[in-house]
Structure formats: structure tokens, C-alpha cells
Amino acid sequence: MKKILLIPLLMMSLNAMAQNVMTPELLWKLGRVTPLGISKDGKNVVYKVTTPSVQENKSDTKFYTLPVNGGNPTEVKDTAALLKDKNTSPDGKYIVYNEEVKIEKIHGKDFYPELEKSDVQIYDGLNYRHWDTWNEGKYNHVFYKENKEGATGIDILKGENFDSPQKPFGGDEDYIWSPDSKSILYISKKKAGTDYAVSTNTNIFEYNLETGKTSNKTEENLGYDTAPQFSPTGNLTWLQMKRDGYEADKNDLMVSFKGMKMNLTANWDGTVDHFIWSGDGKKIYFVAPIDGTKQLFEVNFPGLTKIAITVRQITTGEFDVNDLVGFSGDNIIVTRTDMNHAAEIFSYNLKKNTWKQVSNVNSATYNSLALSKTERRYVTTTDGKKMLVWVVLPPNFDASKKYPTLLYCQGGPQSPLTQFYSYRWNLQLMAANGYIVVAPNRRGMQGHGVEWNEQVSKDWGGQVIDDYLSAIDDVTKEKYVDATRLGCVGASYGGYSVFYLAGMHNNRFKTFIAHDGIFNTQSMYGTTEEVFFTNWDFGGAYWEKDNAVAQKAYTKFNPMTLVEKWNTPILIIQGGKDFRVPTGQGQEAFQAAQLRGVKSRFLYFPEENHWVLKPQNAQVWQSEFFKWLKETL
């Protein structure tokens, strides 16, 4: 009798395990893996794991080493001795670092010392605030000093009101030593005030330690120059966008060789994320979006020989290759994600074309879950193009049932929709809550050619909106989709998309959620901090009455002009420190919805920027997101 009972009990246990799915609480217990490099001896990967604590509303970080071929991790307290220090000059004599320096008078007490309790801020130009921080007259500067106790640092940008590293996200990757230790190369946008706000023209500058003079290595290029590094044979290499003001321009791989600047990816129809040289200096490996994923590519470096430059895709699969950590023999060490798995460290053998997972920080968690299934679907758009649409199905999906379905609108607007893993817009979590997720690679997505990527600029409410509707209409034909329970969600440009669709969806959707979305393109132009973005994507300023392209952005393609047609519940989320899409955008949208009598809710995070980073705020975000869907869908 006992043996007979064992089998059903075992089946019940296995079935219970299979029913475990991702939850908001579990999502914010996952360890977040960040590789730091390969150890000096080449035997270990050095990395950190950051684990949020919702209870304490902060994160804990620990450091580890792990054999490059896999094995058991070892916790370490100090990683400095394990890794090569890029900030120490190759000859070991100097150290380069950065500090913030007060350059400009901004505060009332700077001008009026006797009024020290005043809290006024005085500006003569734009760039008075950026991302989530007000300009207080302080700038990041690069310093160097002798590598000995008590040495005094020298500011190589002394007195300049320019940043290096670049704000808000630049770090020590923005400066490097020359191979001969005689100079420091650094990235800076040497523009101030309003000129800074309307330009993307960063350059690579070289400071000579002996003469104290600085030269511009990329003066002829008007767009972004970023990510400088030297090849093993001493050739300066960097990423370059050509057009000033266009932050999503094609990112090309540049090499300076014997006085010539060579564009290795000029004839390749894609854009480079980041890169790493092979040890022999004959190839560059880089990551780039391609057809809804991010993959590893290689390009040969022929120098001035007649050998053709060839770009070749190395990896394929339903995953994203992310960080390029380094090499170990024939293996390149990277991180990988997919929509069901957060980043882990992997090894890819370049000769055998085989993968091996090296770290397993979250493997036990995922092994206990029923995971969603992600399917490729290709939809014909209204202009006859083939568009990739990711369809994410709930765990334990049953095609005989009907499921509520969400149209996910990606931000950017020029950003790839790949096999990413987000701790907020987590498609696995949405599916785990019983929703099918439809995620179209609409116009503006990288990875489908430069032309496709550029077609969203100056056409925000045009073909891209048709692309969204083509995707959801096509998937809704499936019997397992409940066509009476469709929702639409998104952030940033995705939030704009939600606001716009709310005024012209012809009752397709039953509910909307918009996070930090653009509601009024005119007030967006008047308050956003990086004006180059609105200049490029809107086509100009709202007062340019003879500019037909710009006027379309402020009239026909302005969500606020469609509010009279709003008739569907909408949740509006806004960060108080979001200077990219400022607070007024969410306020205007909520006020319009309320005064129109539309069921609506305003979720305001006063201390969050364009993202939600604090653990407890993130839990509230997730709770309110799914609470709203339960109420309205």
C-alpha cells in the first residue's frame, strides 16, 4: 500500500514544483552579476554579485573569483591584487584617476557670500540640470600623479568647465594611458551651457605629460567619439557616430593606423555596442544587435594590405551576448541573458563554437520555476515589410485556453528589443502572472539594418504606430488570445506610444500603463535637458512655423491633441527626478484623464529618475502594475 501511495505523492510534489513561477519578490532577490575582468594569471574570472534587500531598501555587494572553465566560486574581500589596473601607467610610474572640481559660480552664496542662507541657483545657459542632477558648477576632471605615497595630483583639464568622465554615466572607461606612458587620452564634450545641450560632439583628447599640451584626436568628426582603447600593437581604436545631435546614429568601429583613420564597419549594415581586441591584434570581437538578439561578431584588421575587411557573425541563438570580459586560451568570456534568465558568465570556444556556462548565481532559482516560452513571429507591416515580433507565453501555457494579452511598447525610441532581462519591465514576470506579451521589433529597433532603425525619427506617430497595431492585430487572431482583454504598456518612448495609442486605438485595448512617457511634445521640448534629442527626433523647435516636419511633431504626432478620444482606463507612472522626460509630462496626462472622467491613477516616485532603482519602490511599482491590470483587464 505504501509503495502505491508513493507514486501519486511524488507526482503531486513534482507538479507543485512545476507551478512555481517568477514573482516580484523573487525577482528582487536575484543576484546581479557584473564581471570585473580576468585575473592576472589568466585562470579566473573576477566578478561581483549585487543582491537587493527589500527589507533594508539597499543592496549588498560581494566579490568572487571563479575558474574560467567553471567550478566553485571563492569569495574575496579585495580584487585590486587580482586584476590588472588600467589606471596605472604601463611603465608603473603614474596613476590616473578622476575627481569632481568646482569651476563655476551657481549658488546665490557664490555671488553673495554675505547671504549664505540663500538657496537660489543662477544660470546663464542650458545644461542647468542633467538626467537627475542639477548643475552646481562642478565638473568631472581627469588627474594623474606619481605612483608613490603622498604624491600630488595634476588636473589635466584645469579650469575647464567640461566633464571627463562624461556625465551622467561615464566612468574610468572614459580615459586611458597611451602604450608608452607619455600621454593620457580622455573623452569629453568640450561645449558648455546651451551649446552642450544641443550637441553630441564628444571627442578623444590626448594630453602630453611632458609638454602639458592637449590635442584633439577626432576633431573632424561632429558626432559621438567614445570607448577609446589601444590594440595589442598600439593602434588607437574607438567607436564613432558621424552626425551631431543624433544619439542613435550608426556606431562604427574606428582604428587609427599609420596616420590613417580606418572605419572597419563602414560597409556593414549594423551598429556596434562594444568591442575587444584579440591578443594577436589581428581581429576585433564586438557585440551588436541582430534580428531581436545581441550576438558576438568579429572583424579582421588587415592594416594597409589589400586583404578585404570582413565582418562575420560568430554566435547565434535566442539569447543576448552582453559584457566582453576577456580571453582564456581559445575561449572568450562574456555574459549572457535571455528573457527567462538574468546575466550569468559564459565561456565561448572560438574554435569549437561551443558554449559553457561558468557562473550559476541564479541557476537554482530558475531550476525551481516553470518558465515562460518565447516565440518568434514575423508579421507583415502596412507598408509590406517583414517585422519580428516576440511573443512571450505564460508558464505551463495551454493553447486550449484564452489569455489576456499585453502589447509591450519599447522605449528608446532607437533601442533594440532583444533577449534582455529587466528588473522592472520583465516580460517573464508579466507572463508568469498569466499574460501573453506581444513585443514587436517596430521601426526604430536596432538589429534590422540602419534604414529600419532611422525610420522612427521625425515620424513618432506614423509608421511605427502602424507597426504596433499590425503586431497586436496579427497575434489577436490566435484562438488562445482573449481579444476582449488586451492591454498596452510601455515606458519613455513606449510611454509616448501608450499615450498616443490611447487616443486612436479604436477600442482595441481595455487598459493602458504609461511610465515616464511623453504626453505633450511641445512642453517636452521646453523642459527636457538633452535638447539635441528633441531637435533630431522632432525635427526642430515648436516655434519654427515654416518647418513642416517639426510642426507635425507638435500637432498631429502630439498625444495631447488626441485626449478628446481617451475613453480607456490608464495608469500613469512618473519619476520626480526624471529630467529627460520631466514630471510635467505625467502630471499633464493624469490631469487630462481625470478631467475627462477617464478611470486613472497617478503613481509618483519623487526620488526616482527615468528608472526605478530603490528596492522598496520597485516592489510598489510591480504591485501597482499588476494590481491595475487585475482591476481593469
SULNOR-V543371 format. One record per residue. SS is DSSP state (H for helix, E for strand, C for the rest). OMEGA is omega in degrees with one decimal (* if undefined). D_FIRST is the distance of its C-alpha to the first C-alpha in whole Angstrom. Layout:
BEGIN
ss-><SS,SS>
omega-><OMEGA,OMEGA>
d_first-><D_FIRST,D_FIRST>
END
This chain:
BEGIN
ss-><C,H,H,H,H,H,H,H,H,H,H,H,H,H,H,H,H,H,C,C,C,C,C,H,H,H,H,C,C,C,E,E,E,E,E,E,E,E,C,C,C,C,C,E,E,E,E,E,E,E,E,E,E,C,C,C,C,E,E,E,E,E,E,E,E,E,E,C,C,C,C,C,C,E,E,E,C,C,C,C,C,C,C,C,C,C,C,E,C,C,C,C,C,E,E,E,E,E,E,E,E,E,C,C,C,C,E,H,H,H,H,C,C,C,C,C,C,C,C,C,E,C,C,C,C,C,C,C,E,E,C,C,E,E,C,C,C,E,E,E,E,E,E,E,E,E,C,C,C,C,C,C,C,E,E,C,C,C,C,C,C,C,C,C,C,C,C,C,C,C,C,H,H,H,E,E,E,C,C,C,C,C,E,E,E,E,E,E,C,C,C,C,H,H,H,H,H,C,C,C,C,C,E,E,E,E,E,E,C,C,C,C,C,E,E,E,C,C,C,C,C,C,C,C,E,E,E,E,E,E,C,C,C,C,C,E,E,E,E,E,C,C,C,C,C,C,C,C,C,C,C,E,E,E,E,E,E,C,C,E,E,E,E,C,C,C,C,C,C,C,C,C,C,E,E,E,E,C,C,C,C,C,E,E,E,E,E,E,E,E,C,C,E,E,E,E,E,E,E,E,C,C,C,C,C,C,C,C,C,C,E,E,E,C,C,C,C,C,C,E,E,E,E,E,E,E,E,E,C,C,E,E,E,E,E,E,E,E,C,C,E,E,E,E,E,E,E,E,E,C,C,C,C,E,E,E,E,C,C,C,C,C,H,H,H,H,H,C,C,C,C,C,E,E,E,E,E,E,E,E,C,C,C,C,C,E,E,E,E,E,E,E,E,C,C,C,C,C,C,C,C,C,E,E,E,E,E,E,E,C,C,C,C,C,C,C,C,C,C,C,C,C,C,C,C,C,H,H,H,H,H,H,C,C,C,E,E,E,E,E,C,C,C,C,C,C,C,C,C,H,H,H,H,H,C,C,C,C,C,C,C,C,H,H,H,H,H,H,H,H,H,H,H,H,H,C,C,C,C,C,E,E,E,E,E,E,E,E,E,E,E,C,H,H,H,H,H,H,H,H,H,H,C,C,C,C,C,C,C,C,E,E,E,E,E,C,C,C,C,C,H,H,H,H,H,H,H,C,C,C,H,H,H,H,H,H,H,H,C,C,C,C,C,C,C,C,C,H,H,H,H,H,H,H,C,C,C,C,H,H,H,H,H,H,H,C,C,C,E,E,E,E,E,E,E,C,C,C,C,C,C,C,H,H,H,H,H,H,H,H,H,H,H,H,H,C,C,C,C,E,E,E,E,E,E,C,C,C,C,C,C,C,C,C,H,H,H,H,H,H,H,H,H,H,H,H,H,H,H,H,H,H,C>
omega-><-179.3,-179.9,179.8,-179.7,-176.9,-174.8,178.7,178.0,178.4,179.5,178.5,179.8,179.6,-179.8,178.6,178.2,-177.3,-178.1,177.6,180.0,179.4,176.4,176.3,-179.0,-179.4,179.9,-177.2,168.4,-178.2,174.0,-177.6,-170.3,175.4,179.1,178.8,177.7,174.6,-179.1,-177.1,-178.8,177.0,-172.8,-171.8,167.3,176.7,-176.2,175.5,176.7,178.8,-177.0,179.6,171.7,180.0,-178.2,-178.7,178.7,176.8,-177.9,177.5,-178.5,175.7,-177.3,-175.9,164.5,-176.8,177.6,-176.0,178.1,-179.1,-179.0,-177.9,178.7,175.8,178.7,178.3,-179.2,-175.8,-178.4,-173.0,-177.1,-176.6,-171.7,172.9,-177.8,-179.4,-176.5,171.2,-177.5,-178.2,179.0,175.9,-173.2,-171.4,174.2,175.3,-178.3,178.6,176.7,175.4,-175.0,176.2,-176.3,-172.1,170.4,-179.1,-173.9,179.7,-178.3,173.4,-179.1,-176.1,-174.7,-178.8,179.7,-170.7,179.2,176.9,178.9,179.3,174.3,-172.3,-177.5,176.5,179.8,177.6,-167.8,177.3,171.0,-175.4,179.4,178.4,-173.2,175.3,177.4,178.4,178.7,-179.0,-177.4,173.9,176.8,176.9,177.7,166.9,178.8,176.3,-177.1,178.0,-177.4,173.5,-179.2,-179.8,-178.4,177.1,-179.9,-175.9,172.7,-171.2,176.1,-177.1,178.8,178.6,-178.3,162.0,3.0,179.8,174.4,6.5,-168.4,-176.5,176.9,-175.7,171.0,-179.3,175.9,-176.7,172.7,167.7,-177.2,-178.7,178.2,-177.0,-178.4,176.6,176.6,-176.9,178.7,173.8,168.9,-172.9,174.5,-176.7,174.3,-177.6,178.1,178.2,-173.2,-176.0,-174.3,171.0,-169.9,169.6,178.4,173.2,-180.0,178.9,178.5,179.9,-176.1,-176.1,-175.8,-176.1,-178.0,-178.9,176.2,179.5,-175.5,-175.7,-172.3,-175.9,-178.2,-172.6,179.4,-179.3,163.2,-172.1,169.9,179.9,169.4,179.0,175.1,176.9,179.0,171.0,179.8,178.2,-177.0,-179.5,175.5,-173.6,166.5,-169.7,-168.7,178.3,177.9,-177.8,-173.6,-178.4,177.4,175.3,-179.7,-176.2,-178.2,-174.5,174.8,173.7,-174.1,177.7,176.6,179.6,175.0,-173.6,176.0,-174.4,-176.6,-177.0,-175.2,179.2,-173.6,-179.9,-178.8,-172.5,174.0,179.7,-168.4,176.5,179.1,168.4,-176.0,-178.0,177.8,-177.6,-178.6,170.3,174.3,-179.9,178.0,178.2,174.8,178.6,173.3,174.3,174.1,169.7,-173.5,178.8,177.6,170.7,172.2,179.8,176.8,-174.6,-174.1,-179.8,177.3,-180.0,177.2,-177.5,172.8,-175.4,173.5,-177.5,174.8,-175.1,-174.7,173.4,177.7,-179.5,-179.9,173.5,166.0,-176.1,-176.1,170.4,-170.5,-178.0,-175.4,171.3,-175.3,178.8,-175.2,170.3,-176.7,-176.0,164.1,-180.0,171.9,161.5,-173.6,178.1,-172.0,173.3,-173.6,169.0,-179.9,179.9,173.2,177.4,-179.5,-173.6,178.5,-177.6,-178.4,-178.4,179.2,170.5,176.3,-174.9,178.7,-179.0,-175.2,-176.0,-174.5,-178.8,178.7,-177.7,179.8,-179.7,-174.5,164.2,-172.3,176.7,176.5,-179.7,-178.8,170.5,175.2,179.4,-174.0,175.8,-178.4,-177.4,176.1,170.9,178.5,176.1,-176.5,174.2,174.6,172.6,174.5,-178.2,-175.8,-179.9,173.3,-179.1,-177.4,179.3,-174.8,178.8,179.1,174.9,-174.9,168.9,-169.7,-178.7,168.0,179.0,-178.7,-177.4,176.7,177.5,1.7,-178.9,176.1,-176.6,173.2,-170.6,178.2,-176.9,175.7,-176.6,176.1,172.0,177.9,-175.7,-174.6,175.2,-179.6,176.9,179.4,-179.7,176.8,172.1,-179.1,165.4,179.4,177.8,-173.3,-175.3,171.5,-174.2,178.5,-177.3,-180.0,172.8,178.1,179.5,-180.0,-176.2,-178.5,178.4,-178.8,-173.4,-171.8,176.2,-178.4,179.2,-179.1,-172.4,-177.5,-175.8,-173.9,-178.3,177.8,174.1,178.3,177.4,-175.8,176.1,-178.3,-175.8,178.9,-179.4,-178.0,-178.5,176.9,-179.1,-177.0,-177.9,176.2,175.6,-174.7,178.1,-177.4,177.6,175.5,-179.0,-173.2,176.4,-178.5,178.0,173.6,173.7,174.7,172.5,-178.6,178.1,179.9,-177.7,180.0,179.8,-179.3,-177.8,-174.2,177.9,174.2,174.2,-170.1,180.0,179.6,179.3,170.9,179.2,179.0,177.7,-179.0,176.3,-179.1,-176.5,-174.8,-179.5,178.4,173.0,179.4,-175.9,-175.2,-179.5,-172.9,178.4,-172.7,177.3,-178.5,-179.7,175.7,-176.8,-171.8,176.7,178.4,179.1,-176.3,-177.3,179.8,178.6,-172.0,-180.0,-179.9,-173.7,-179.8,-180.0,-177.8,176.4,179.5,-175.6,178.9,-175.2,-176.3,179.9,-176.2,-176.7,-179.3,-179.2,-174.7,-179.1,179.4,179.0,179.2,-171.7,179.2,-177.6,173.4,-176.7,-176.5,-175.9,173.5,-177.7,179.2,176.1,177.6,175.5,173.3,-166.7,-171.3,-177.5,-179.9,177.6,179.3,-179.9,-178.2,-179.0,-179.9,178.6,-179.4,-179.2,-178.0,174.9,-180.0,179.4,176.7,-174.6,177.9,-179.1,-179.9,-171.8,179.0,-172.2,-175.4,178.2,179.1,-179.6,177.9,173.0,-168.6,-177.6,-174.3,-177.6,175.1,179.2,177.9,176.2,179.3,-178.2,-179.0,-179.5,178.1,-176.1,174.0,179.8,179.0,179.5,-179.2,-166.5,-176.6,*>
d_first-><0,4,5,5,6,9,11,12,13,15,16,17,19,21,22,23,25,27,28,30,34,37,38,42,41,39,42,44,42,42,45,48,49,53,54,57,58,58,58,62,60,59,55,53,53,54,53,52,49,50,47,48,47,47,47,50,52,53,51,51,52,51,52,50,51,49,50,51,48,45,44,43,46,48,49,53,55,58,59,62,63,60,62,65,67,69,71,73,76,75,78,76,79,78,75,75,73,74,75,76,79,81,84,85,86,84,83,86,86,87,90,91,90,92,89,86,84,84,81,83,82,85,84,87,85,81,78,78,74,72,68,67,70,74,77,78,81,78,78,75,78,77,79,79,80,81,77,79,78,80,81,83,81,83,82,83,83,85,87,85,83,80,77,75,72,72,71,68,66,68,67,69,68,71,73,73,76,78,77,81,80,83,82,79,78,76,75,77,79,82,83,83,83,83,83,80,78,79,79,76,79,77,79,78,81,82,84,86,86,89,91,89,89,87,87,84,83,82,84,85,81,81,77,74,75,72,69,72,71,73,72,72,75,77,77,76,73,72,71,73,74,77,78,79,77,74,71,69,71,70,69,71,71,74,76,79,80,84,85,84,81,78,76,73,71,74,73,69,68,66,66,65,63,63,64,64,66,65,66,69,70,70,68,66,63,62,59,60,59,58,56,54,53,55,55,57,61,63,67,69,73,75,78,81,81,81,77,75,73,69,67,63,60,57,54,52,49,47,48,51,53,54,56,58,57,59,59,57,58,57,55,56,54,53,51,49,47,46,45,41,42,45,47,46,48,48,50,52,53,56,57,53,52,49,47,45,44,45,44,41,42,40,37,34,35,35,32,30,32,32,35,38,39,43,45,48,50,54,56,60,62,65,67,65,64,60,58,55,53,49,47,44,40,38,35,32,35,34,37,37,37,41,41,44,46,49,52,52,56,57,60,62,64,64,61,58,55,53,49,50,48,49,48,50,50,46,45,42,42,43,41,38,39,39,42,43,46,49,52,55,57,60,64,64,61,62,60,62,65,68,70,66,66,69,69,68,71,74,71,69,68,69,67,64,64,63,61,59,59,58,55,54,55,54,50,50,50,47,44,42,45,46,49,50,48,50,51,54,54,56,58,62,63,59,60,64,62,60,63,65,62,62,65,65,61,62,59,57,55,53,54,55,55,58,58,62,63,66,68,71,73,76,75,73,76,78,75,73,74,74,76,76,73,74,77,76,73,75,78,80,81,81,85,86,87,88,85,83,80,79,80,77,75,76,77,74,72,72,69,71,73,70,69,70,67,65,62,59,57,57,56,59,58,61,62,65,66,65,69,68,67,69,67,70,68,65,67,69,66,64,68,68,65,65,69,68,65,62,59,59,58,60,57,60,59,63,62,60,62,61,58,55,55,54,50,50,53,50,47,50,51,47,46,49,49,46,47,50,48,45,48,50,48>
END
